[in-house]
């Protein structure tokens, strides 16, 4: 759902007003009080192409729960006090939650915003601060009336939903405006040429790193499962078995973790599995290096990740690593849909991507993959000629100087290391990131998502 010009954040604020605001008949405080003894939940998630509302309730309380939340959705109160409260929370979330205290998530979001300059994906999901501050209640009402339509709606139900309640839901949702457009038409990502770095300077004791580039392969693509396997081998999220983790954290003890992605994965600091309902028509290949102790360490770790990515592209995976990763994923895939809400979420994603059910789709392809397939997909999808880097650091000018001059970044250990590792470190300490000085931008954190 794309916001009108100058109104970044209106989609998120509208969603918040529906899920965390009152209805015409009942205040939000009264709704909360009524939901508490029912042990029911109702919330939202916002992304570039999907706005999802999710609720959960015991079957015996389903009718009472639906009577409350349906009023929020279909007859929102649009109260001024809810609007002021939620707008302030959203602005504070960007200022204090993202920019002030979450360097890792900030780096990842800046990476996306930079790669998609001038594209529908450029803006942060929760908006820019100046746009949010200028939003009015009328803006929210207009967005609700024009964007929440039947043509864009997909209803998903799972569990023991009474037939009468299903019928009531369908009847109620039919009162929404019909609308015309069913989904957004998303252009290709802007072309990325060469190596670029965006350095965000803020008060920070460590340096967070993210880098990547757009890819053409999305979940419905023929090669997606093979690339998903490569991603898992190279940097499975929160896994100590992945290659980057082993080379940067385990062998060198540099940071907490090092991961790679081929789909948008927000909130990675707080969860081990990706959320569903973040379907996108465009994706990037991304490497996330969790914070390093200094700019020197961040420089070395970035060089290490690029060094290993170059080696992966050149040599491919071995038969042993391929088989081990494939066996892991075949057993891991069912865990991604281990609960009812995950089953439903992935089912809706399969409809978005027009694929079979996720487990069947991925497992059947994994079983047919060969090492040759995977190594071809590596060369077809991964490259290091065109890369965008993002660094979150306390000293932006120092980071810029290091990058522009290709300053050596020696790795120093507190204990003796094997000669083979020390020899490799000497190579990596001067491994070229090849970022021209005029392709390096230093920005103050205050200007980000402003």
Secondary structure, 3 states (H helix, E strand, C coil): CCCCCCCCCHHHHHHHHHHCCCECCCCHHHHHHHHHCCCCEEEEEECCCCEEEEEECCHHHHHHHHHHHHHHHHCECCCHHHHHHHHHHHHHHHHHHHHHCCHHHHHHHHHHHHHCCCCCCCCCCCCCHHHHHHCCHHHHHHHHHHHCCHHHCCCCCCCCCCHHHHHHHHHHHCCCCCCCCCCCCCCCCCCCCCEEEEEEECCCCCEEEEEEEEECCCCCCCCHHHHHHHHHHHHCCCCCCCHHHHHHHHCCCCCCCEEEECCCCCCCCCCCCCCCCCCCCCEEEEEEEEEECCHHHHHHHHHHHHHHHHHHHHHCCCHHHHHHHHHHHHHHHHHHHCCHHHHHHHHHHHHHHCCCCHHHHHHHHHHHCCHHHHHHHHHHHCCCCCEEEEEEECCHHHHHHHHHHCCCCCCCCCCCCCHHHHHHHHHHHCCCCCCCHHHEEEEEHHHCCC
